[in-house]
Amino acid sequence: MNPKQQFCHEKSCHASGQVGQGNIVIHSRADKRYKCKCCGKTFTESKGTAVYGLKKAPELYVTVISLLSHGCPLQAIVATYGLDERTVQSWRVKAGLHCQEVHEHLVAESQLDLGQVQADELRVKTQGGLFWMAFAMMVSTRLWLGGAISPKRDKQLIRQVAAKVRQVALCRPLLLAVDGLVSYVGAFRAAFRTPLRDGTTGRPRLIAWPDINIVQVVKRRNAKTLEIERRIVQGDEAQVTALINDSQGGGVINTAFIERLNATFRQRIHCLARRTRSLASTQRTLDASMYLMGCTYNFCSLHRSLGQTIIVHPNGQERKVLCTPAMAAGITNHLWSMTELLLFKVPTAYQPPKRRGRPKILACSCGLV
C-alpha cells in the first residue's frame, strides 16, 4: 500500500483529486483502506476504479471485459464461466461508464493539432428499435475522438459529434471529411466559432475559425455501378491537398479511415454486427459498449499502420515498433493492458458545498485550503 499514489475521492474535500500532498494515510492494511486527514473520510484501494464494489474476483472481471471488448458474444461468456447474463450485462455497463470517464479525462481534455478528421455514422438495430451511432477520428494517429448515439439521424446527433471534435482541436488548419449528409456542414461551421467579447452587454459576436476546410464524399449506388463525387464545400483546394498529404501521405478526398473504424466497431461489438440475433437492449448498453470499445482501441490495441522506426544495431539496422493511437497522439507513452485501463483512477474535481447564511472560514489539519 502506497498512500503517496492515492487521492481523496470526496468532492467536497479541499484535497480532492490531489496526489502526493501528504493528506492520505493508511487506515487499515487488512481491509486495504486509506484515510484523508483533510476531511476524515476513509476509502478502499479500489475506489474510483471499475472493480470497485465487485463481489467476484477482479481477475475474472478483467477477463470478461477483455472478451466483451473483442467481440465475444455474451452467451459464450455465460456458458464458459457459469455467470448470470444480468451480471455480465451489469459488468459491461460498469466498465463502459469507467471508460467514458477515462476518455473524457485523457482524450477529451487534450489539445491536439488534428490535421484531418473524418466522421461517419452507423445504423444500429436494437430490441427497442433503430438507433444511430456517429463517430469521429483523427486520421494521422487513428485516434477515436468520441461518439454519440441518438434514435434519429438528425442535426442534434451531428452537433454532438462536432462538439467533441471542437473540444480537442487546436486553432490550426483542419480538414473535415464527411459523407453526403447535409447536417455535417452546418454543424461543423457552427462548432468552430469563437465568441468575441468586447466588454459590451448582450450576446457576443461569433468569429469563425480560419483555415477550416470541409469536404464531402457522396456515393450513389446504381444497379451495376457506384458513382463517387468528391466536393470541397469550404476551403481552398491547395490547402486541402496539403492537409491530405500531411495526414495520410497523399491520395484523394476520402472517408476510408472512418469506414475502417466502423468495421472494427462492428467486429468487436457483437450487437453491431450485421444480421445478428444478439441485439442491444437499451441505449445505455450501446453507450457502454461504444466507450469500452473506443478506449480499448485507443489505449490497448496496437495499430499496424502506426509505428516508429528505431535503430537496433550499430551497423544501422532498423526496426519498426508498433504503437497505439493514444501513443501516436502523445497522450500516453506505453501500451496499456486491460487491467491498467480498468484500474485507472480519474481524479475528482473539488466542488464546494452549497451553504446558507454567512460564509464560514474552512480549515483542515493538513494545511490544504
C-alpha positions as CSV (number, residue, x, y, z in Angstrom):
1,M,0.0,0.0,0.0
2,N,1.4,3.4,-1.1
3,P,-0.6,6.4,0.2
4,K,1.5,8.8,-1.9
5,Q,-0.2,7.4,-5.1
6,Q,-3.7,7.8,-3.7
7,F,-6.0,10.9,-3.6
8,C,-9.2,11.8,-1.8
9,H,-12.4,10.9,-3.7
10,E,-14.7,13.2,-1.7
11,K,-15.8,16.0,-4.0
12,S,-16.4,18.4,-1.1
13,C,-12.9,17.9,0.3
14,H,-10.3,20.7,-0.5
15,A,-7.7,18.0,-1.3
16,S,-10.0,16.1,-3.7
17,G,-8.1,14.6,-6.6
18,Q,-4.6,15.8,-5.4
19,V,-1.9,13.2,-5.4
20,G,1.3,13.4,-3.2
21,Q,0.1,16.2,-0.9
22,G,0.6,14.2,2.3
23,N,-3.1,14.1,3.3
24,I,-3.6,10.4,2.7
25,V,-2.6,7.9,5.3
26,I,-3.2,4.1,5.7
27,H,-6.3,3.4,7.8
28,S,-6.4,-0.4,7.7
29,R,-3.9,-2.7,6.0
30,A,-6.1,-5.8,6.4
31,D,-9.0,-4.1,4.5
32,K,-6.8,-2.0,2.3
33,R,-8.4,1.3,3.3
34,Y,-6.9,4.8,3.3
35,K,-8.0,7.9,5.2
36,C,-7.9,11.6,4.2
37,K,-6.6,13.8,7.1
38,C,-8.3,16.8,5.5
39,C,-11.9,15.6,5.6
40,G,-11.6,12.4,7.7
41,K,-13.2,10.1,5.1
42,T,-11.9,6.6,4.5
43,F,-12.0,4.7,1.2
44,T,-10.8,1.4,-0.2
45,E,-7.8,0.9,-2.5
46,S,-10.2,0.1,-5.4
47,K,-12.3,3.3,-5.0
48,G,-12.6,5.1,-8.4
49,T,-11.8,2.0,-10.5
50,A,-14.0,-0.3,-12.5
51,V,-13.6,-3.2,-10.0
52,Y,-14.9,-1.2,-7.0
53,G,-17.8,-2.9,-5.3
54,L,-17.4,-6.2,-7.2
55,K,-18.4,-9.5,-5.4
56,K,-16.4,-11.6,-7.8
57,A,-12.7,-11.9,-8.3
58,P,-11.2,-8.9,-10.1
59,E,-9.2,-11.2,-12.4
60,L,-12.5,-12.8,-13.6
61,Y,-14.0,-9.3,-14.2
62,V,-10.9,-8.2,-16.3
63,T,-11.1,-11.4,-18.3
64,V,-14.8,-11.0,-19.1
65,I,-14.5,-7.3,-20.0
66,S,-11.5,-8.2,-22.3
67,L,-13.6,-10.8,-24.1
68,L,-16.5,-8.3,-24.5
69,S,-14.2,-5.7,-25.9
70,H,-13.0,-8.1,-28.6
71,G,-16.4,-9.2,-29.8
72,C,-17.1,-12.3,-27.8
73,P,-20.8,-13.0,-27.6
74,L,-22.4,-12.6,-24.2
75,Q,-23.9,-16.1,-24.3
76,A,-20.5,-17.7,-24.8
77,I,-19.2,-15.9,-21.7
78,V,-22.2,-17.0,-19.7
79,A,-21.7,-20.7,-20.8
80,T,-18.0,-20.7,-20.2
81,Y,-17.7,-19.1,-16.8
82,G,-21.2,-20.0,-15.4
83,L,-22.2,-16.4,-14.8
84,D,-25.7,-14.9,-14.9
85,E,-26.5,-13.0,-18.0
86,R,-27.6,-10.0,-16.0
87,T,-24.3,-10.0,-14.2
88,V,-22.3,-9.8,-17.4
89,Q,-24.6,-7.0,-18.7
90,S,-24.1,-5.0,-15.5
91,W,-20.3,-5.5,-15.7
92,R,-20.3,-4.2,-19.3
93,V,-22.2,-1.1,-18.3
94,K,-19.9,-0.6,-15.3
95,A,-16.8,-0.9,-17.5
96,G,-18.3,1.4,-20.1
97,L,-19.0,4.2,-17.6
98,H,-15.5,3.9,-16.3
99,C,-14.0,4.0,-19.8
100,Q,-16.2,7.1,-20.5
101,E,-14.6,8.9,-17.6
102,V,-11.1,7.8,-18.8
103,H,-11.8,9.1,-22.3
104,E,-13.2,12.4,-21.1
105,H,-10.2,12.9,-18.8
106,L,-7.4,11.9,-21.2
107,V,-8.7,12.4,-24.7
108,A,-11.4,15.0,-24.5
109,E,-9.3,17.3,-22.3
110,S,-6.2,17.1,-24.5
111,Q,-5.4,19.8,-27.2
112,L,-4.2,18.3,-30.5
113,D,-3.3,19.6,-33.9
114,L,-5.8,17.3,-35.6
115,G,-4.8,17.9,-39.3
116,Q,-7.6,15.8,-40.7
117,V,-10.7,14.5,-39.1
118,Q,-13.2,12.1,-40.6
119,A,-16.7,11.5,-39.3
120,D,-19.4,8.9,-40.1
121,E,-22.4,7.2,-38.6
122,L,-23.7,3.7,-38.2
123,R,-27.3,2.3,-38.3
124,V,-27.8,0.0,-35.3
125,K,-30.7,-2.4,-34.6
126,T,-31.8,-2.8,-31.0
127,Q,-34.7,-4.5,-29.2
128,G,-36.4,-1.2,-28.8
129,G,-35.9,0.0,-32.4
130,L,-33.3,1.6,-34.6
131,F,-30.5,3.9,-33.3
132,W,-27.8,5.9,-35.0
133,M,-24.2,5.9,-33.7
134,A,-21.9,8.7,-35.0
135,F,-18.1,8.7,-34.7
136,A,-15.1,11.0,-35.4
137,M,-11.5,10.1,-35.6
138,M,-8.1,11.8,-36.2
139,V,-6.7,10.4,-39.4
140,S,-2.9,10.8,-38.8
141,T,-2.9,8.9,-35.4
142,R,-6.1,6.9,-35.9
143,L,-7.3,8.3,-32.6
144,W,-11.0,7.8,-31.8
145,L,-12.2,11.3,-30.7
146,G,-15.6,10.2,-29.4
147,G,-19.1,9.4,-30.5
148,A,-22.8,10.0,-29.9
149,I,-26.0,7.9,-30.0
150,S,-29.5,9.0,-30.9
151,P,-32.7,7.4,-32.1
152,K,-32.7,9.8,-35.1
153,R,-30.1,10.7,-37.6
154,D,-30.7,14.4,-37.1
155,K,-28.8,17.7,-36.5
156,Q,-28.7,17.1,-32.8
157,L,-26.7,13.9,-33.3
158,I,-24.2,15.5,-35.6
159,R,-23.8,18.6,-33.4
160,Q,-22.8,16.3,-30.5
161,V,-20.0,14.8,-32.6
162,A,-18.9,18.2,-33.9
163,A,-18.7,19.5,-30.3
164,K,-16.4,16.6,-29.3
165,V,-14.1,17.4,-32.2
166,R,-14.1,21.1,-31.4
167,Q,-13.2,20.3,-27.7
168,V,-10.0,18.6,-28.7
169,A,-8.9,20.7,-31.7
170,L,-6.4,23.4,-31.6
171,C,-6.9,26.5,-33.8
172,R,-4.8,25.1,-36.7
173,P,-5.5,24.3,-40.4
174,L,-8.0,21.5,-40.3
175,L,-9.7,19.3,-42.9
176,L,-13.1,17.7,-42.0
177,A,-14.1,14.9,-44.3
178,V,-17.6,13.6,-44.1
179,D,-20.2,11.8,-46.3
180,G,-23.1,13.5,-48.1
181,L,-25.3,14.2,-45.1
182,V,-26.1,17.9,-45.1
183,S,-26.2,18.3,-41.3
184,Y,-22.4,17.9,-41.1
185,V,-21.7,21.2,-42.9
186,G,-23.9,23.3,-40.7
187,A,-22.8,21.5,-37.5
188,F,-19.1,21.9,-38.1
189,R,-19.5,25.6,-39.2
190,A,-21.4,26.3,-36.0
191,A,-19.0,24.4,-33.8
192,F,-15.8,26.0,-35.0
193,R,-16.5,29.6,-33.9
194,T,-15.2,31.6,-31.0
195,P,-17.1,34.4,-29.2
196,L,-15.5,37.8,-29.5
197,R,-16.1,39.7,-26.2
198,D,-15.7,43.4,-26.4
199,G,-17.0,44.4,-23.0
200,T,-20.5,45.3,-24.1
201,T,-23.6,43.6,-22.8
202,G,-25.6,41.1,-24.8
203,R,-24.6,38.1,-26.8
204,P,-21.0,38.3,-28.1
205,R,-20.2,38.1,-31.8
206,L,-19.0,34.7,-33.0
207,I,-15.9,34.6,-35.2
208,A,-15.4,31.6,-37.4
209,W,-12.0,29.9,-37.2
210,P,-9.7,30.4,-40.2
211,D,-8.4,27.6,-42.4
212,I,-11.3,25.2,-41.7
213,N,-11.8,23.0,-44.7
214,I,-14.9,20.8,-45.2
215,V,-15.1,18.2,-47.9
216,Q,-17.8,15.6,-48.7
217,V,-17.7,12.2,-50.3
218,V,-21.1,11.5,-51.9
219,K,-21.7,7.9,-53.1
220,R,-24.5,7.0,-55.4
221,R,-25.2,3.3,-56.0
222,N,-27.0,2.2,-59.1
223,A,-27.9,-1.2,-60.3
224,K,-24.5,-2.0,-61.7
225,T,-22.1,0.9,-60.8
226,L,-21.0,3.0,-57.9
227,E,-20.6,6.7,-58.5
228,I,-18.4,8.8,-56.1
229,E,-18.4,12.5,-56.1
230,R,-15.9,14.5,-54.1
231,R,-16.8,18.0,-53.1
232,I,-14.9,20.9,-51.4
233,V,-17.7,22.6,-49.6
234,Q,-15.5,25.1,-47.7
235,G,-11.8,25.9,-48.0
236,D,-9.0,26.1,-50.5
237,E,-8.1,23.2,-52.9
238,A,-4.3,23.7,-52.3
239,Q,-4.7,23.6,-48.6
240,V,-6.9,20.6,-48.8
241,T,-4.3,18.8,-50.8
242,A,-1.6,19.8,-48.4
243,L,-3.6,18.5,-45.4
244,I,-4.2,15.2,-47.1
245,N,-0.5,14.8,-47.8
246,D,0.4,15.6,-44.2
247,S,-2.2,13.4,-42.5
248,Q,-2.4,10.3,-44.8
249,G,0.6,10.6,-47.0
250,G,-1.2,11.5,-50.2
251,G,-4.2,10.3,-52.1
252,V,-7.6,11.9,-52.8
253,I,-10.5,13.1,-50.7
254,N,-12.0,10.1,-48.9
255,T,-13.6,8.7,-45.8
256,A,-11.9,5.3,-45.9
257,F,-10.3,5.6,-42.5
258,I,-13.5,6.2,-40.6
259,E,-15.2,3.4,-42.6
260,R,-12.4,1.0,-41.5
261,L,-13.0,2.1,-37.9
262,N,-16.7,1.5,-38.3
263,A,-15.9,-2.1,-39.5
264,T,-13.7,-2.5,-36.4
265,F,-16.6,-1.4,-34.1
266,R,-18.9,-3.8,-35.9
267,Q,-16.4,-6.6,-35.5
268,R,-15.7,-6.0,-31.8
269,I,-19.2,-5.1,-30.6
270,H,-21.3,-8.1,-31.3
271,C,-24.6,-6.2,-31.2
272,L,-23.4,-4.0,-34.1
273,A,-22.8,-7.0,-36.4
274,R,-25.0,-7.2,-39.5
275,R,-27.7,-10.0,-39.4
276,T,-27.1,-10.8,-35.7
277,R,-29.6,-12.1,-33.2
278,S,-27.7,-10.6,-30.3
279,L,-29.3,-7.2,-30.2
280,A,-28.6,-4.4,-27.6
281,S,-31.5,-4.0,-25.2
282,T,-31.2,-0.3,-24.4
283,Q,-29.3,2.8,-25.4
284,R,-27.4,2.6,-22.2
285,T,-25.9,-0.7,-23.3
286,L,-24.9,0.9,-26.6
287,D,-23.2,3.8,-24.8
288,A,-21.3,1.5,-22.6
289,S,-20.2,-0.7,-25.5
290,M,-19.1,2.3,-27.5
291,Y,-16.9,3.8,-24.8
292,L,-15.5,0.4,-23.8
293,M,-14.5,-0.4,-27.4
294,G,-13.3,3.2,-28.0
295,C,-10.9,3.2,-25.0
296,T,-9.7,-0.3,-25.8
297,Y,-9.0,0.8,-29.4
298,N,-7.1,3.9,-28.3
299,F,-5.0,2.6,-25.4
300,C,-4.9,-1.2,-25.6
301,S,-4.7,-2.1,-29.3
302,L,-1.5,-1.8,-31.5
303,H,-2.2,-0.4,-35.0
304,R,-0.4,-1.9,-37.9
305,S,-0.2,1.4,-39.8
306,L,1.2,3.3,-36.8
307,G,4.8,2.8,-35.8
308,Q,8.2,4.3,-35.1
309,T,11.4,3.3,-36.7
310,I,14.3,2.8,-34.3
311,I,17.9,1.7,-34.8
312,V,18.6,-1.7,-33.1
313,H,22.2,-2.4,-34.3
314,P,25.3,-0.3,-34.6
315,N,25.5,-1.1,-38.3
316,G,22.3,0.9,-38.9
317,Q,19.8,-2.0,-38.8
318,E,16.3,-0.6,-38.3
319,R,13.2,-2.0,-36.8
320,K,9.6,-0.7,-36.8
321,V,7.9,-0.6,-33.4
322,L,4.1,-0.6,-33.4
323,C,2.1,1.8,-31.2
324,T,-1.4,2.6,-30.2
325,P,-3.4,5.6,-31.4
326,A,-3.0,7.2,-27.9
327,M,0.8,6.7,-28.2
328,A,0.8,8.2,-31.6
329,A,-1.1,11.2,-30.4
330,G,1.2,11.7,-27.4
331,I,-1.5,11.0,-24.8
332,T,0.5,8.1,-23.3
333,N,3.9,6.6,-23.8
334,H,3.2,2.8,-23.5
335,L,0.8,0.1,-24.4
336,W,-2.0,-0.2,-21.8
337,S,-3.2,-3.6,-20.6
338,M,-6.9,-4.2,-19.9
339,T,-6.1,-4.3,-16.2
340,E,-4.4,-0.9,-16.3
341,L,-7.4,0.6,-18.1
342,L,-9.9,-0.8,-15.7
343,L,-7.8,0.2,-12.6
344,F,-7.0,3.7,-13.8
345,K,-8.3,6.3,-11.4
346,V,-9.7,9.6,-12.8
347,P,-9.0,12.5,-10.3
348,T,-12.1,14.1,-8.9
349,A,-12.6,17.8,-9.0
350,Y,-13.3,19.9,-5.9
351,Q,-16.9,21.0,-5.7
352,P,-17.6,23.4,-2.8
353,P,-20.8,22.5,-0.8
354,K,-23.8,24.8,-1.0
355,R,-24.1,26.7,2.2
356,R,-26.8,29.1,3.5
357,G,-26.3,32.2,5.5
358,R,-23.0,33.8,6.3
359,P,-19.9,32.1,4.8
360,K,-17.7,30.2,7.2
361,I,-13.9,30.0,7.2
362,L,-12.9,26.4,6.3
363,A,-9.7,24.9,7.7
364,C,-8.2,21.5,7.6
365,S,-5.5,19.9,9.7
366,C,-3.3,19.0,6.7
367,G,-2.9,22.7,5.6
368,L,-4.6,22.2,2.2
369,V,-7.1,25.0,1.8
